[in-house]
Amino acid sequence: MKRHIEALSPAASELPGSVATSMAGRADALVAGGRDVARLDLGRSPFPVPAPMIEALRAAAGERDYLPVEGLPALRRAIADFTERRLGIDRTAEDVLVGPGSRELLFLLFSVWGGEIVVPSPAWAAHATQARVLGRTVHPLATRVEDGWLMTPAALDRALASMVSPARLVVLNTPSNPTGLAYRADELKELAAVARRHRAVVLADEIYAELHHKGAHASIARWYPEGTIVSGGLSKWTGAGGWRLGSLVFPEELRPILEAIARIATETYTSTSAPVQHAAMAAFVPSEPMERYLSNVRRVLSLLGRHAARRLVGAGLRCPQPSAGFYLFADLEPHRARLARRGITTSDALADRWLEELSIATLPGSAFGRPPEELTLRLAYVDFDGARALEAVSVIPREQPLEESFLRGYTPRVLAALERLLGWLGAP
């Protein structure tokens, strides 16, 4: 049997297990043993799938045919129109590729890409991991808390200038997992100019775009439309992670990449679930129920994100206020000496201690490409009943700001976790 193990490819043999999956498993085990664990580890929307999508899925349950590998034509048109409205760029159905989740589509994109790849850190782990599994050369580009964990034009220019291959791909995840931060329009304009000068392709991973807390997402595609591929999906902004539907939207200039991915798709997943594709139309076609759903989701996440960031900063942590999504990326460097006296010198050790001593599951910065010795953690502030919170916020007029008393009533588990960890740090 040993010879079969030796037959594994080096990439498969050396692939580390997912830190997120490991932490989730450990937290699940504690819960099964009777512990009440605050789940700030998994990036899973707490909100229910919107009613129009559920109704559409019921109606489409009988759809049984294989659909075109590129996706249902009507859905591709809807996503193209959605992209035009949201980003202000011209796209057609022929520019859209639909797949069984954005992660699968990104893997196929990296599989057809023959050049080098820039991935800023911190970043969602799968970007770099997938590329390395496929044997691609990945250039990590470290960012700093002083810059809001955002990539600067100067740093991108240096990274692209250092590459050997003329085929250069830049991964730009905004809004960001794990930081909850988004680039401003002026920052994206400068990055677009650098990418265009180096003739680099940009993969704009914008799966959290609709969760911008002010509904004001900006995309680099507006300033670099001919060189940007926009990645999206349903999982984060409609709470439909298990539906497994993602999309890539290409400019016409990059149509050969779309066609290459489609050719590989025919030999792998063949097509995406027909009922899900039909039902997904409800998410991308404009409607008052979807707008109301998103508006209320943003109100809750914005209030909770601001409150949590203020509490952490007040305790001496470095933690930029999130502008989108449901993540905080906290830097405990100011507490390094105190933590070292407790034997904690790495982000992994810090996450372990919080799980064991505080019953709080988080993810270490090392899971997002940061140096192990850096004391950073990602907190996903999603451990609350999203359906109940949405019901409550829906009766509060949109023009009326939510008060922090709302959080005590509808997100108590997140607030309690914050108080436990601040007490553990000895913070006021």
C-alpha positions as a printed NumPy array, in Angstrom:
array([[  0.   ,   0.   ,   0.   ],
       [  2.893,   2.335,   0.625],
       [  3.627,   2.616,  -3.077],
       [  0.167,   4.145,  -3.596],
       [  0.959,   6.868,  -1.081],
       [  4.234,   7.539,  -2.879],
       [  2.241,   7.988,  -6.082],
       [  0.677,  11.165,  -4.724],
       [  1.847,  14.354,  -6.394],
       [  4.174,  16.54 ,  -4.313],
       [  1.554,  19.298,  -4.31 ],
       [ -1.067,  16.957,  -2.853],
       [  1.347,  15.412,  -0.346],
       [  2.586,  18.743,   0.95 ],
       [ -0.765,  20.538,   1.   ],
       [ -1.461,  21.607,   4.584],
       [ -4.92 ,  21.085,   5.992],
       [ -7.243,  24.06 ,   6.178],
       [ -6.787,  26.035,   9.389],
       [-10.427,  27.114,   9.203],
       [-11.631,  23.534,   8.887],
       [ -9.393,  22.438,  11.747],
       [-10.621,  25.209,  14.033],
       [-14.239,  24.469,  13.111],
       [-13.725,  20.805,  13.936],
       [-12.199,  21.588,  17.309],
       [-14.98 ,  24.037,  18.13 ],
       [-17.619,  21.502,  17.074],
       [-16.031,  18.918,  19.366],
       [-16.173,  21.301,  22.321],
       [-19.812,  22.083,  21.586],
       [-20.593,  18.36 ,  21.383],
       [-18.961,  18.014,  24.805],
       [-21.275,  20.601,  26.299],
       [-19.248,  23.807,  25.938],
       [-20.935,  27.002,  24.751],
       [-18.492,  28.242,  22.104],
       [-18.771,  31.658,  20.437],
       [-18.334,  30.929,  16.72 ],
       [-16.285,  33.829,  15.383],
       [-14.275,  31.528,  13.138],
       [-16.354,  30.671,  10.073],
       [-17.117,  33.328,   7.468],
       [-20.716,  32.264,   7.041],
       [-23.537,  34.761,   6.677],
       [-25.908,  34.636,   9.657],
       [-28.823,  35.813,   7.532],
       [-31.414,  33.581,   5.837],
       [-31.653,  33.181,   2.075],
       [-34.048,  35.903,   0.807],
       [-37.64 ,  34.752,   0.333],
       [-37.762,  35.519,  -3.427],
       [-34.831,  33.153,  -4.01 ],
       [-36.389,  30.374,  -1.932],
       [-39.668,  30.702,  -3.814],
       [-37.81 ,  30.645,  -7.124],
       [-35.92 ,  27.499,  -6.1  ],
       [-39.169,  25.731,  -5.237],
       [-40.567,  26.669,  -8.624],
       [-37.395,  25.425, -10.367],
       [-37.144,  22.125,  -8.501],
       [-38.288,  20.222, -11.572],
       [-35.529,  21.584, -13.834],
       [-33.541,  18.475, -14.703],
       [-31.6  ,  19.091, -17.894],
       [-27.906,  19.716, -18.236],
       [-27.388,  23.41 , -18.937],
       [-24.634,  24.914, -21.116],
       [-21.235,  24.729, -19.477],
       [-20.995,  28.542, -19.519],
       [-24.294,  28.792, -17.652],
       [-28.002,  29.397, -18.216],
       [-28.199,  32.101, -20.921],
       [-30.846,  34.098, -19.061],
       [-28.778,  34.009, -15.866],
       [-25.659,  35.1  , -17.748],
       [-27.603,  38.073, -19.121],
       [-28.911,  38.905, -15.647],
       [-25.391,  38.821, -14.166],
       [-24.059,  40.981, -17.015],
       [-26.82 ,  43.546, -16.405],
       [-26.211,  43.364, -12.659],
       [-22.499,  44.03 , -13.267],
       [-23.27 ,  46.999, -15.52 ],
       [-25.578,  48.577, -12.929],
       [-23.213,  47.971, -10.021],
       [-19.87 ,  48.77 , -11.626],
       [-20.743,  51.089, -14.488],
       [-19.035,  48.99 , -17.168],
       [-20.434,  47.415, -20.334],
       [-20.787,  43.643, -20.228],
       [-22.845,  41.112, -22.185],
       [-24.046,  37.588, -21.472],
       [-21.128,  36.268, -23.545],
       [-18.737,  37.844, -21.013],
       [-20.124,  35.787, -18.106],
       [-19.143,  32.315, -16.933],
       [-21.263,  30.603, -14.269],
       [-19.912,  27.757, -12.137],
       [-20.586,  25.66 ,  -9.02 ],
       [-19.14 ,  28.197,  -6.596],
       [-16.553,  30.94 ,  -7.014],
       [-13.853,  28.737,  -5.461],
       [-14.188,  26.187,  -8.272],
       [-14.042,  28.905, -10.909],
       [-10.931,  30.451,  -9.36 ],
       [ -9.227,  27.057,  -9.379],
       [ -9.958,  26.689, -13.088],
       [ -8.769,  30.236, -13.749],
       [ -5.45 ,  29.5  , -12.045],
       [ -5.23 ,  26.218, -13.938],
       [ -5.338,  27.95 , -17.337],
       [ -3.124,  30.851, -16.254],
       [  0.46 ,  30.217, -17.309],
       [  2.125,  33.226, -15.713],
       [  2.959,  34.576, -12.259],
       [  0.488,  35.733,  -9.613],
       [  0.571,  38.52 ,  -7.009],
       [ -1.438,  37.85 ,  -3.844],
       [ -1.495,  40.516,  -1.113],
       [ -1.48 ,  39.421,   2.507],
       [ -3.515,  39.163,   4.568],
       [ -5.693,  37.347,   2.05 ],
       [ -8.2  ,  34.54 ,   1.813],
       [ -6.014,  31.441,   1.97 ],
       [ -7.446,  29.694,  -1.094],
       [ -6.059,  32.27 ,  -3.529],
       [ -2.418,  31.375,  -2.898],
       [ -3.043,  27.734,  -1.963],
       [ -4.876,  26.913,  -5.175],
       [ -2.241,  28.632,  -7.298],
       [  0.601,  26.764,  -5.587],
       [ -1.16 ,  23.406,  -5.889],
       [ -1.251,  24.044,  -9.625],
       [  2.464,  24.853,  -9.676],
       [  2.067,  28.588, -10.261],
       [  4.614,  31.084,  -8.993],
       [  2.99 ,  33.193,  -6.278],
       [  4.421,  36.503,  -5.093],
       [  3.042,  37.407,  -1.643],
       [  2.726,  41.162,  -1.211],
       [  2.683,  42.089,   2.464],
       [  0.481,  44.978,   3.565],
       [  0.596,  46.922,   6.842],
       [ -1.945,  47.849,   9.47 ],
       [ -0.707,  51.441,   9.091],
       [ -2.034,  51.353,   5.508],
       [ -5.311,  49.787,   6.561],
       [ -4.061,  46.389,   5.339],
       [ -4.419,  47.739,   1.783],
       [ -1.976,  47.254,  -1.089],
       [ -0.272,  50.482,  -2.13 ],
       [  0.416,  51.421,  -5.763],
       [  4.157,  51.654,  -5.057],
       [  4.26 ,  48.152,  -3.575],
       [  2.293,  46.729,  -6.507],
       [  4.589,  48.468,  -8.97 ],
       [  7.648,  46.902,  -7.32 ],
       [  6.078,  43.451,  -7.277],
       [  5.1  ,  43.542, -10.95 ],
       [  8.453,  44.977, -11.996],
       [ 10.256,  42.071, -10.279],
       [  8.445,  39.393, -12.287],
       [ 10.109,  37.385, -15.021],
       [  7.005,  36.272, -16.907],
       [  5.204,  38.815, -19.093],
       [  1.931,  37.124, -18.021],
       [  1.094,  38.736, -14.683],
       [ -2.06 ,  38.318, -12.608],
       [ -2.931,  40.44 ,  -9.567],
       [ -5.49 ,  39.184,  -7.043],
       [ -7.425,  42.104,  -5.578],
       [-10.001,  41.083,  -2.973],
       [-12.188,  44.043,  -2.073],
       [-14.073,  44.159,   0.208],
       [-11.531,  41.985,   1.931],
       [-11.65 ,  38.703,   3.699],
       [-10.125,  38.795,   6.355],
       [-10.039,  42.542,   7.087],
       [-13.558,  43.75 ,   6.295],
       [-11.967,  46.725,   4.527],
       [-12.587,  48.069,   1.032],
       [-10.511,  50.231,  -1.294],
       [-11.706,  53.752,  -2.073],
       [-12.226,  54.949,  -5.615],
       [ -9.065,  57.091,  -5.63 ],
       [ -6.975,  54.131,  -4.421],
       [ -8.393,  51.864,  -7.107],
       [ -7.661,  54.446,  -9.818],
       [ -3.984,  54.459,  -8.826],
       [ -3.784,  50.657,  -8.683],
       [ -5.484,  50.458, -12.085],
       [ -2.86 ,  52.747, -13.577],
       [ -0.061,  50.519, -12.25 ],
       [ -1.707,  47.333, -13.536],
       [ -2.295,  48.861, -16.975],
       [  1.301,  50.078, -17.21 ],
       [  2.569,  46.548, -16.558],
       [ -0.15 ,  44.981, -18.749],
       [ -1.183,  42.819, -15.796],
       [ -4.546,  41.104, -15.547],
       [ -6.486,  41.821, -12.351],
       [ -8.686,  39.232, -10.688],
       [-11.129,  41.371,  -8.702],
       [-12.609,  39.06 ,  -6.079],
       [-15.729,  41.023,  -5.125],
       [-17.863,  38.382,  -3.476],
       [-18.536,  40.735,  -0.525],
       [-19.37 ,  43.747,  -2.731],
       [-23.08 ,  43.838,  -1.899],
       [-22.225,  43.854,   1.807],
       [-20.486,  47.236,   1.653],
       [-21.992,  48.857,   4.734],
       [-22.915,  52.027,   2.851],
       [-23.908,  50.248,  -0.338],
       [-21.083,  52.108,  -2.063],
       [-18.838,  49.381,  -3.482],
       [-16.193,  50.536,  -5.961],
       [-14.473,  48.192,  -8.403],
       [-11.124,  48.494, -10.133],
       [-12.977,  47.298, -13.255],
       [-14.399,  50.8  , -13.654],
       [-10.896,  52.225, -14.214],
       [ -9.328,  49.163, -15.827],
       [-12.232,  47.512, -17.647],
       [-10.158,  45.877, -20.377],
       [ -7.883,  44.036, -17.94 ],
       [-10.139,  43.058, -15.025],
       [-11.953,  39.774, -14.351],
       [-14.664,  40.185, -11.706],
       [-15.365,  37.215,  -9.436],
       [-18.618,  36.943,  -7.517],
       [-21.201,  34.56 ,  -6.159],
       [-24.224,  34.119,  -3.917],
       [-22.694,  32.755,  -0.739],
       [-21.94 ,  35.908,   1.227],
       [-24.55 ,  38.506,   0.311],
       [-27.586,  36.214,   0.078],
       [-26.592,  33.699,   2.746],
       [-26.691,  30.945,   0.113],
       [-23.292,  29.321,   0.568],
       [-24.715,  25.842,   0.168],
       [-26.273,  26.699,  -3.184],
       [-22.763,  26.708,  -4.706],
       [-23.101,  29.268,  -7.465],
       [-20.332,  31.606,  -8.55 ],
       [-19.488,  33.69 , -11.587],
       [-16.596,  35.238, -13.445],
       [-17.227,  38.297, -15.619],
       [-14.631,  39.009, -18.316],
       [-13.916,  41.893, -20.656],
       [-14.089,  40.981, -24.334],
       [-10.307,  41.392, -24.519],
       [ -9.9  ,  38.413, -22.163],
       [-12.486,  36.175, -23.834],
       [ -9.816,  33.515, -24.628],
       [ -9.399,  32.925, -20.879],
       [-13.141,  32.405, -20.458],
       [-13.172,  29.959, -23.363],
       [-10.202,  28.03 , -21.955],
       [-11.896,  27.695, -18.556],
       [-15.104,  26.531, -20.234],
       [-13.194,  23.82 , -22.093],
       [-11.776,  22.476, -18.847],
       [-15.184,  22.779, -17.176],
       [-16.669,  20.431, -19.771],
       [-14.203,  17.764, -18.561],
       [-14.739,  18.415, -14.83 ],
       [-18.104,  19.574, -13.471],
       [-19.857,  19.725, -16.903],
       [-22.542,  22.145, -15.764],
       [-23.905,  23.903, -12.695],
       [-27.091,  22.813, -10.891],
       [-30.077,  23.674, -13.105],
       [-32.564,  24.469, -10.288],
       [-30.033,  26.727,  -8.567],
       [-29.25 ,  28.616, -11.768],
       [-32.931,  29.252, -12.485],
       [-33.543,  30.353,  -8.895],
       [-30.473,  32.613,  -8.836],
       [-32.205,  34.898, -11.326],
       [-34.157,  36.305,  -8.373],
       [-30.922,  37.579,  -6.815],
       [-29.636,  39.415,  -9.871],
       [-32.836,  40.892, -11.327],
       [-33.738,  44.201,  -9.598],
       [-36.582,  43.903,  -7.099],
       [-37.821,  45.793,  -4.083],
       [-37.684,  42.734,  -1.756],
       [-34.011,  42.119,  -2.563],
       [-33.13 ,  45.777,  -2.073],
       [-34.944,  45.832,   1.257],
       [-33.192,  42.643,   2.354],
       [-29.75 ,  44.043,   1.518],
       [-30.454,  47.397,   3.123],
       [-31.417,  45.768,   6.406],
       [-28.476,  43.332,   6.323],
       [-26.094,  46.26 ,   5.867],
       [-27.644,  48.195,   8.737],
       [-27.101,  45.344,  11.177],
       [-23.553,  44.505,  10.037],
       [-22.479,  48.157,   9.993],
       [-23.655,  48.815,  13.538],
       [-22.149,  45.614,  14.926],
       [-18.839,  46.088,  13.081],
       [-18.435,  49.664,  14.326],
       [-19.262,  48.685,  17.894],
       [-16.887,  45.713,  17.94 ],
       [-14.008,  47.678,  16.411],
       [-14.445,  50.499,  18.952],
       [-14.352,  48.028,  21.821],
       [-11.173,  46.405,  20.532],
       [ -9.43 ,  49.713,  19.835],
       [-10.466,  50.947,  23.281],
       [ -8.692,  47.913,  24.733],
       [ -5.44 ,  48.84 ,  22.99 ],
       [ -5.715,  46.556,  19.965],
       [ -5.051,  47.841,  16.467],
       [ -8.197,  47.172,  14.47 ],
       [ -9.405,  49.336,  11.578],
       [-13.166,  49.829,  11.511],
       [-14.665,  47.506,   8.891],
       [-16.427,  49.059,   5.921],
       [-17.978,  45.902,   4.479],
       [-18.785,  42.273,   5.171],
       [-18.636,  40.772,   8.657],
       [-14.942,  40.546,   9.576],
       [-12.515,  42.287,  11.914],
       [ -8.76 ,  41.809,  11.626],
       [ -7.297,  42.555,  15.031],
       [ -3.609,  43.156,  15.767],
       [ -2.593,  42.499,  19.38 ],
       [  0.969,  43.787,  19.002],
       [  0.426,  46.393,  21.785],
       [ -0.213,  43.454,  24.141],
       [  2.838,  41.447,  23.043],
       [  4.759,  41.706,  26.326],
       [  1.732,  40.745,  28.395],
       [  0.937,  37.83 ,  26.101],
       [  4.547,  36.648,  26.081],
       [  4.412,  36.352,  29.879],
       [  1.565,  33.901,  29.293],
       [  3.668,  31.956,  26.817],
       [  1.848,  33.304,  23.748],
       [  4.131,  34.482,  20.943],
       [  2.281,  33.444,  17.768],
       [ -1.167,  33.967,  16.274],
       [ -1.796,  30.218,  16.337],
       [ -1.065,  30.053,  20.048],
       [ -3.32 ,  33.035,  20.648],
       [ -6.235,  31.479,  18.742],
       [ -5.687,  28.187,  20.597],
       [ -5.729,  29.897,  23.979],
       [ -8.885,  31.862,  23.235],
       [-10.646,  28.663,  22.196],
       [ -9.539,  26.65 ,  25.214],
       [ -9.78 ,  29.331,  27.907],
       [-12.517,  31.628,  26.608],
       [-14.591,  29.311,  24.409],
       [-14.155,  31.749,  21.532],
       [-13.292,  30.326,  18.103],
       [-11.337,  32.664,  15.823],
       [ -8.773,  32.215,  13.053],
       [ -5.093,  33.153,  13.379],
       [ -3.455,  35.643,  11.034],
       [ -1.142,  32.864,   9.858],
       [ -4.159,  31.331,   8.075],
       [ -4.259,  34.426,   5.866],
       [ -0.629,  34.573,   4.837],
       [  0.72 ,  36.614,   7.748],
       [  3.967,  35.728,   9.569],
       [  3.299,  33.241,  12.4  ],
       [  4.892,  35.541,  14.976],
       [  2.495,  38.369,  14.118],
       [ -0.261,  38.553,  16.739],
       [ -3.205,  38.987,  14.393],
       [ -6.583,  37.28 ,  14.435],
       [ -9.673,  37.335,  12.252],
       [-12.994,  37.629,  14.037],
       [-16.158,  36.908,  12.042],
       [-18.96 ,  38.677,  13.912],
       [-21.676,  36.315,  12.712],
       [-22.725,  34.329,  15.8  ],
       [-26.269,  35.628,  16.054],
       [-29.751,  34.827,  14.772],
       [-29.81 ,  36.722,  11.497],
       [-33.463,  35.956,  10.765],
       [-34.53 ,  37.404,  14.098],
       [-32.327,  40.473,  13.641],
       [-33.739,  41.088,  10.145],
       [-37.291,  40.829,  11.414],
       [-36.552,  43.395,  14.11 ],
       [-34.73 ,  45.885,  11.903],
       [-37.381,  45.703,   9.187],
       [-39.86 ,  47.674,  11.328],
       [-37.36 ,  50.441,  12.129],
       [-37.568,  53.232,   9.486],
       [-34.524,  53.279,   7.205],
       [-33.854,  56.931,   7.99 ],
       [-33.731,  56.159,  11.715],
       [-30.237,  55.153,  12.902],
       [-30.009,  51.908,  14.827],
       [-29.023,  52.296,  18.459],
       [-26.532,  50.07 ,  20.235],
       [-29.351,  48.734,  22.403],
       [-30.372,  46.849,  19.257],
       [-27.143,  44.85 ,  19.508],
       [-27.83 ,  43.846,  23.091],
       [-31.184,  42.474,  22.041],
       [-30.234,  40.767,  18.801],
       [-26.475,  40.03 ,  18.779],
       [-25.849,  39.119,  22.439],
       [-23.482,  36.22 ,  21.761],
       [-21.055,  38.416,  19.821],
       [-21.15 ,  41.101,  22.524],
       [-20.603,  38.527,  25.274],
       [-17.606,  37.086,  23.42 ],
       [-16.085,  40.56 ,  23.101],
       [-16.491,  41.165,  26.823],
       [-14.862,  37.827,  27.683],
       [-11.813,  38.444,  25.535],
       [-11.406,  42.032,  26.759],
       [-11.66 ,  40.843,  30.345],
       [ -9.027,  38.19 ,  29.615],
       [ -6.733,  40.926,  28.303],
       [ -7.36 ,  42.983,  31.438],
       [ -8.899,  45.751,  29.374],
       [-11.415,  48.214,  30.824]])
